[in-house]
Amino acid sequence: MSENKRAGGALSVFKGASASTVTIFIIFALLCVILSIAQPAFLEPNNLLSTARAFSAYAIAGLGVSMVIMTGGIDISVGAIYGLAATIAALAIKGGVPTELSLILGFLTGLGCGLVNGCLVVYCKLPPMIATLGTQQIFRGICYITTRGYPISGLGEKFLWLGQGYFLGVPIAIYAMLVIVVLFAIFRNQTVTGRRIFAMGGNAEATRISGINIKRLYLLCYMLSGLTAAFAGIMNASKLGVSQPTAGNGFEMDAIASVVIGGSSLSGGEGTVIGTIIGAAIIGVLRNALVLLKVDSYFQTLIIGSVIIVAVSIDQLRKSRS
């Protein structure tokens, strides 16, 4: 492979970066500067690594959700998939299934849930919000039924490695996020299928008329959303050392917010990988800032929600003016 091709693959994460992405990055940089002045402890290496590990789950799930949002759809079941995949993996481990196979079962659970969502949207013609709202309740109900509402612990050292392990002083979760970022960047920017999904988000009918099977593309997007949600959920259970049936409650809002703050349009056809990562980083830094500044936990959700609305409103105003 030539040097130019290797360079192109390495830089594909930044391909398609728009003025919106630059704006979001400036907001993120200003947020970090203000926080470092208000609370110098923010810049401590351990805190930075802890913050990055915390928002890696939002980033990973956000990348999957961004594929659905790019098509003009939405997936609000990712929080329930997040919890269900970890529950299935944990139950398999407790049942004597090898850890590696248990993890695969968890990932397949995410793929299966995504496929169900896709089929409801594509073949049953349900609006994405209604379809995923219904499956959100179904998937969460399965979590409660299979666990009777009790957490699952004692999952073994192998399982804990993904969420608690370190390599060269950096959490394994951060490496996992970086690998998935590169894979998604290559898929979205360097493959025919990725470019077709982008085109479908801009004009699904024109894409269909051109001879492309858009039903398969829709199914693929929902399956990717389910898979990344499953990965994030398993990684979180590994970090905590326990799988809880309530895990992921509200997580879908952070994942979707990461995508929207990152510059993706809810009407589809717009968004970048790097934008989604910056959006996830903003969510992670905000949560870390509120903890460092000792803001009452009752106000944290309110503040984050307000910031999300302000950030998205600014971006929408910029788009309308342009």
N, C-alpha and C positions, 0 to 999 in steps of 0.2 A: 504494500500500500504506500502511496506517495506521501510526502510530508504535508502537502496541501490537504489531502483527504483526511489525514489524522488531525490536522489543525481544525478542519471544518467540523469533524465529529466532536472535538473537545469544546468548540465554541457554540455548538448547537443549542446549549442551554440558553444562550443569550439571543438566539435568532428570533426575529420578529418583535424584539423589544420596542415598545412604542413610547410616545410622549407620556402616555398614562403611566407606563412602568417607571419612567424617569421621575415623574411627579411623586409616585408612591415611594420610590427609593429616597427621595429628598425628605419626605415626611418621616420615613423610618430613621434616617440619619439625624434629623433634628430631634426626634424623640430620644434617641440614644444620647445625644449631647446634653439635652436638658436633664435627663435622668442621671447622667454621670456627674453633673454639677450639683444636683439636688441630693444625690446619694452616691458618694465616691465608691461605696462597696459594690456598686453595679459592675465596675470594671475589673473586679477581682477575677482571676482565671477560673476559679471553681464556680463562681456565680454565672459567668458567661457560658461555661460548659453545661451547667445545670439548666440554664435557660434554653440553650440550643437543644438539649435532650428533651426538654418539655415540649417545645414547639415542633419537634420532629414528627410527632403523631399528627398534628394538624396539617403539616406540610404533605406527609405521605397520603393521608386520606383526602386532602384538598386536591392533590393531583388527579386522583380518580374522579372526584366529583366534578372537577373542571372539564373532564371529557363529556360528561352529561350536560353540564351547563353550556358548553360550546355548541351543543346541538339545539339549544333553546329549551332544554328540559331541566328538571330538578330532581334531586334524590335526597329526601329527608329521612330515609330509613338507615343512613350510614351509621348513626349512633347505635341503633339496635343491632345492626350487623356487627359492629365493633364489639358489642357485648356477647353476641351469640357465638361468633367464631372462637373467641377466647374460652367460652363455656364448653364448646364441643371439644376443643383441644385439651382442656383441663380434665374433662370427664374421661376422655380416651386415655390420658396418662394415668389417672386414678384406676382405670380399668385394666391396667397392665400393658397397654399398647406402647411400643417404643416411642420415645420423645419425637424423633424425626418424623415418624409416620403420623403421630398425633398432630404435629404442626401442619403437615400436608392436609390432614382432614379439616383443620381449621381454615386453611386457605381455600380448600374446595367448598367449604360452607359459604365463604364469602362469594365465591364465583357462582354458586348455586342460587344464593339470594339475589345476586345481581341479575342472573338469568331470569328469575321469576319476575323481577321488576320490569325487565326489558320486554318479556312476553306480554305482561299486562298492558304495557304502553303500546307495543307494536301490533299485537294480534287482537287484544281486547279493546283497543282504541280508548283506553282510559287516559285522562289527563295525568301527566307525570306526578303532579302534586297529590292527586287523589290516590293514585296507585301506590305511591311510596308512603303515603300517610297510613294507608291500610296495612301494608306489609310491615311498616314500623311496629304497629301494635301486634301483629302476628309474630314477628321475630322476637320481640320482647317477651311476649307470652310464652314462647317456647323456652326462653331462658328461665323463666320462673317455674315452668312445669318440670323441666329436667333437673333443676337444682332444689326445688321446693323453697326457693328464696334464700338458701344458705350459700355462703361463699365456699369456694373450693381451694384448699391450701395443700401444702405438702407436695409440690409439683416437681421437686428434684432440681439438682444443680444444672443439668443440661438445659432445662427450660428457662432457668433464671439468667442464663448467659446473655441472651439477646437484649434484655432490658437492663441488666446490672453489670454486664461485662465491660472491660476496658481494653483498649489496645493502644499502646504508646501514650497512655494518659488521656485518651479520648474515648468517650462512651461508644460502645458498639452501635447504639441507636443512631448516633450521628453519621457513622459510616453507612449504615443501612439507608438513611435518608438520602445521602449524597449519591449512592448507587442508583436508587430509584429515580432520583431527579435526572441523572444522566440518561437512564433508560427511557424515561418519558420524553425527554428532550429529543433524543434520537428518533423515537417512534413518531412524535408529532411533527418533527421538522424534516426528517430525512427519509421517511418511508411513504410509499404511495397511499397506503391505508390512512396514515395520519393526515396527509394533505387532503384526502377525500373527506375525512370527518370535518376538517376545517371548512372545506367548501360546502359541505352539507349544512353546517351551522349557518352559513351565509345565505344559502338558498337551497332548501331541501328539494323543492320541486325541480329546479334546473338540474340538480345533481342526479335525480331519479331519471329524468328525461335523457340525460347523457348516457344512460345504460348501466349505471352503478346500482348495485343492490343495497339500498339505504337501510332496509330492514336489518340486514346483518350488521351494518355499522352501528345502528341504534343498540342492538343486543350487545355488541362488543363494548360499547361505552358504558352501559349499565353493569356489565360483568367486571370491567376494570374498576369501576367505582366500588363494587362489592369486594373485590380482591384487596384493594388498598385499604379499605375500612377494616377488613379482617386482619391484615398485616398490622395496622396501627393498634387494634384491640389486643392482639396477641402480644405485641411488644409492650403494651401498657401492663397487661397481666404479668408478664415476665419481670417488669420493673418493680411491681408491687409484691410479687411473690404469691399472689392470690388472684383467683378469677371470681368476680362478683356479678351476680345476675343484673345488678343495677348499673354496671359499668357502661359508660357511653351515654347516659342520660344527658341530653343537652349538647352532646359532642357534635351533632350534625350542624348546630348553629355556628360553632367555631370553624368547622371545616368549610362550610359554605361561605362564611364571612372572610376566610382567608382568600378564597377564590375571588370574591367580589371586590374586596379591598385591593387585591392584586391587579385589578384593572379589567377583569372579565366582565362581559355584558350578559345580563340575565336573558336577553333576547337572543343570544347565541352568536356564533361567528367571530368572536373576539376574545383574546386572552393569550397569555404566554406562561411558560413554565416558570421563568424567573420571577414574573409578577406574583404568581401563586406562592412561591417561597417567601418573597418579601412580605406578602400579606400574612402568612403564617408567623413570620418573625415578629411582625408588629403585634399580633395577638399575644405571642409568647412574652415579648418585652413588656407589654402593658400589664399582663398578669404579674410578672416579676416585679415591675415598678410598684404596683399597688401593695405587694407584700413588703418590699423593702421600706416603703414610705409608711407602713403600718396603717394603711387605710382599712377601716372597718369592713369586714367581709360582706356585710349586708349592702354596702355601697359599691362593691367591686363590680358586680354584674351590671348595675345601673350605669356605671362609668364606662365600662367596655362597650355596652350597647350604644351609648351616646356617641362615643368616638367612632364606632362603626358607621353610624348614620351620618356623622359629619364628614368622614373620609369619603364615603360613597357619594354624598351630595356634592362635594367639591368636584369629584370626578365627573359626575353627571352634568354639572354646570359647564365644566370645561368642554365636554363633548357637544353640548347643545350650542355653545358659542362657535365651536369650530365647524 
